[in-house]
């Protein structure tokens, strides 16, 4: 039995689990208020979610890094705070997956979005792609309003299911230390 996990590491991201031909578990990234208008990751809950997974689970984690974006005014680099937040969430999930001893596959956003034909599409196009690719699996989720982080996590899991050798480690080895 195959267990694939998709993780969007942002503060508005999520963790979803695919097993038995459908999505079983959904966990919005757990955050807690730390100051007025500011949230931070609740690492203990992230760890608890990963420890409940079977040891053969494959985790598809979206890579995050500071980006340079092209705007009409020219190139624009992400702000220092935004860059830190992106890398911080990714680093937390990365470390926790390794510590849990699970197989980790990191996938760049451009890779899975290009695969699903979503590079130039709106965020809502991901939901339609999920219904198109896995209609039976999405039957339980009809009528729900899911955040883009949840939809992205579902697409990451689906990408891992459909493309075992693209993204992450090409030979499927674990990046966790040998037990």
HUDANOR-V103119 format. One record per residue. RES is the residue in three letters. PHI is phi in whole degrees, -180 to 180 (none if undefined). NEAR is the number of other ideal C-beta (glycine too) atoms within 8 Angstrom. D_LAST is the distance of its C-alpha to the last C-alpha in whole Angstrom. Layout:
BEGIN
res=RES phi=PHI near=NEAR d_last=D_LAST
res=RES phi=PHI near=NEAR d_last=D_LAST
END
This chain:
BEGIN
res=UNK phi=none near=4 d_last=22
res=UNK phi=-98 near=8 d_last=21
res=UNK phi=-127 near=12 d_last=20
res=UNK phi=-120 near=14 d_last=21
res=UNK phi=-116 near=15 d_last=21
res=UNK phi=-111 near=17 d_last=24
res=UNK phi=-129 near=15 d_last=24
res=UNK phi=-97 near=13 d_last=27
res=UNK phi=-80 near=12 d_last=26
res=UNK phi=-70 near=10 d_last=30
res=UNK phi=-62 near=9 d_last=31
res=UNK phi=-104 near=8 d_last=33
res=UNK phi=-82 near=16 d_last=30
res=UNK phi=-163 near=14 d_last=28
res=UNK phi=-123 near=14 d_last=25
res=UNK phi=-127 near=14 d_last=26
res=UNK phi=-119 near=13 d_last=24
res=UNK phi=-106 near=15 d_last=25
res=UNK phi=-152 near=9 d_last=25
res=UNK phi=56 near=5 d_last=27
res=UNK phi=78 near=4 d_last=29
res=UNK phi=-158 near=11 d_last=30
res=UNK phi=-81 near=13 d_last=29
res=UNK phi=-99 near=7 d_last=28
res=UNK phi=-121 near=8 d_last=27
res=UNK phi=-134 near=8 d_last=28
res=UNK phi=-133 near=9 d_last=28
res=UNK phi=-65 near=10 d_last=30
res=UNK phi=-53 near=16 d_last=28
res=UNK phi=-82 near=10 d_last=29
res=UNK phi=-131 near=9 d_last=31
res=UNK phi=-134 near=8 d_last=33
res=UNK phi=-67 near=7 d_last=36
res=UNK phi=-117 near=6 d_last=37
res=UNK phi=-151 near=5 d_last=40
res=UNK phi=-55 near=4 d_last=43
res=UNK phi=79 near=3 d_last=42
res=UNK phi=-127 near=7 d_last=38
res=UNK phi=-124 near=7 d_last=35
res=UNK phi=-141 near=7 d_last=32
res=UNK phi=-68 near=12 d_last=28
res=UNK phi=-102 near=9 d_last=27
res=UNK phi=-62 near=8 d_last=23
res=UNK phi=-62 near=6 d_last=23
res=UNK phi=-72 near=8 d_last=24
res=UNK phi=-63 near=15 d_last=22
res=UNK phi=-63 near=11 d_last=19
res=UNK phi=-59 near=8 d_last=20
res=UNK phi=-64 near=12 d_last=21
res=UNK phi=-72 near=11 d_last=17
res=UNK phi=-70 near=7 d_last=16
res=UNK phi=-82 near=5 d_last=18
res=UNK phi=-79 near=12 d_last=17
res=UNK phi=-70 near=5 d_last=15
res=UNK phi=-65 near=6 d_last=11
res=UNK phi=-93 near=7 d_last=13
res=UNK phi=-64 near=12 d_last=15
res=UNK phi=-108 near=12 d_last=17
res=UNK phi=-107 near=12 d_last=18
res=UNK phi=-104 near=16 d_last=21
res=UNK phi=-110 near=15 d_last=22
res=UNK phi=-74 near=16 d_last=25
res=UNK phi=-68 near=9 d_last=26
res=UNK phi=-134 near=9 d_last=28
res=UNK phi=-159 near=7 d_last=30
res=UNK phi=-66 near=9 d_last=34
res=UNK phi=-121 near=6 d_last=36
res=UNK phi=-107 near=8 d_last=40
res=UNK phi=-108 near=8 d_last=42
res=UNK phi=-89 near=6 d_last=45
res=UNK phi=-122 near=7 d_last=48
res=UNK phi=-58 near=3 d_last=52
res=UNK phi=-86 near=4 d_last=52
res=UNK phi=120 near=6 d_last=50
res=UNK phi=-73 near=7 d_last=46
res=UNK phi=-134 near=9 d_last=44
res=UNK phi=-89 near=8 d_last=41
res=UNK phi=-60 near=10 d_last=39
res=UNK phi=-68 near=6 d_last=40
res=UNK phi=-61 near=5 d_last=38
res=UNK phi=-65 near=6 d_last=37
res=UNK phi=-63 near=9 d_last=36
res=UNK phi=-62 near=10 d_last=34
res=UNK phi=-62 near=8 d_last=32
res=UNK phi=-62 near=9 d_last=32
res=UNK phi=-60 near=13 d_last=30
res=UNK phi=-69 near=11 d_last=28
res=UNK phi=-64 near=9 d_last=27
res=UNK phi=-63 near=15 d_last=26
res=UNK phi=-61 near=14 d_last=24
res=UNK phi=-64 near=8 d_last=22
res=UNK phi=-62 near=12 d_last=21
res=UNK phi=-61 near=12 d_last=20
res=UNK phi=-57 near=11 d_last=18
res=UNK phi=-64 near=8 d_last=16
res=UNK phi=-67 near=12 d_last=16
res=UNK phi=-64 near=14 d_last=14
res=UNK phi=-63 near=12 d_last=12
res=UNK phi=-63 near=7 d_last=11
res=UNK phi=-77 near=11 d_last=11
res=UNK phi=77 near=9 d_last=8
res=UNK phi=-95 near=15 d_last=11
res=UNK phi=-77 near=13 d_last=13
res=UNK phi=-113 near=14 d_last=15
res=UNK phi=-128 near=12 d_last=19
res=UNK phi=-93 near=10 d_last=21
res=UNK phi=-132 near=16 d_last=25
res=UNK phi=-69 near=9 d_last=28
res=UNK phi=-55 near=8 d_last=31
res=UNK phi=-64 near=7 d_last=33
res=UNK phi=-68 near=11 d_last=31
res=UNK phi=-74 near=14 d_last=31
res=UNK phi=-68 near=9 d_last=34
res=UNK phi=-65 near=9 d_last=36
res=UNK phi=-59 near=10 d_last=34
res=UNK phi=-89 near=11 d_last=36
res=UNK phi=73 near=7 d_last=39
res=UNK phi=-110 near=11 d_last=39
res=UNK phi=-57 near=7 d_last=39
res=UNK phi=-105 near=3 d_last=43
res=UNK phi=-93 near=7 d_last=43
res=UNK phi=-74 near=4 d_last=43
res=UNK phi=-61 near=6 d_last=40
res=UNK phi=-70 near=6 d_last=42
res=UNK phi=-66 near=9 d_last=41
res=UNK phi=-62 near=15 d_last=38
res=UNK phi=-61 near=9 d_last=38
res=UNK phi=-64 near=8 d_last=41
res=UNK phi=-65 near=12 d_last=38
res=UNK phi=-63 near=14 d_last=36
res=UNK phi=-65 near=9 d_last=39
res=UNK phi=-68 near=6 d_last=40
res=UNK phi=-81 near=9 d_last=36
res=UNK phi=-139 near=9 d_last=35
res=UNK phi=-62 near=8 d_last=38
res=UNK phi=-67 near=7 d_last=37
res=UNK phi=-67 near=11 d_last=34
res=UNK phi=-89 near=11 d_last=36
res=UNK phi=-57 near=8 d_last=39
res=UNK phi=-71 near=7 d_last=37
res=UNK phi=-101 near=8 d_last=37
res=UNK phi=-61 near=6 d_last=41
res=UNK phi=86 near=3 d_last=43
res=UNK phi=-89 near=5 d_last=41
res=UNK phi=-98 near=3 d_last=41
res=UNK phi=-107 near=9 d_last=37
res=UNK phi=-67 near=9 d_last=37
res=UNK phi=-65 near=9 d_last=36
res=UNK phi=-64 near=13 d_last=32
res=UNK phi=-68 near=14 d_last=32
res=UNK phi=-62 near=13 d_last=33
res=UNK phi=-62 near=14 d_last=31
res=UNK phi=-63 near=15 d_last=28
res=UNK phi=-64 near=14 d_last=29
res=UNK phi=-66 near=15 d_last=30
res=UNK phi=-64 near=16 d_last=27
res=UNK phi=-65 near=16 d_last=25
res=UNK phi=-64 near=13 d_last=28
res=UNK phi=-60 near=17 d_last=28
res=UNK phi=-63 near=16 d_last=24
res=UNK phi=-64 near=10 d_last=25
res=UNK phi=-86 near=7 d_last=28
res=UNK phi=-133 near=9 d_last=27
res=UNK phi=-63 near=6 d_last=23
res=UNK phi=-99 near=5 d_last=24
res=UNK phi=-103 near=8 d_last=26
res=UNK phi=83 near=12 d_last=24
res=UNK phi=71 near=9 d_last=21
res=UNK phi=-76 near=9 d_last=19
res=UNK phi=-71 near=5 d_last=21
res=UNK phi=-99 near=4 d_last=19
res=UNK phi=75 near=7 d_last=17
res=UNK phi=-71 near=6 d_last=13
res=UNK phi=-83 near=7 d_last=11
res=UNK phi=-98 near=7 d_last=12
res=UNK phi=-80 near=12 d_last=8
res=UNK phi=-63 near=5 d_last=6
res=UNK phi=-62 near=3 d_last=4
res=UNK phi=-84 near=4 d_last=0
END
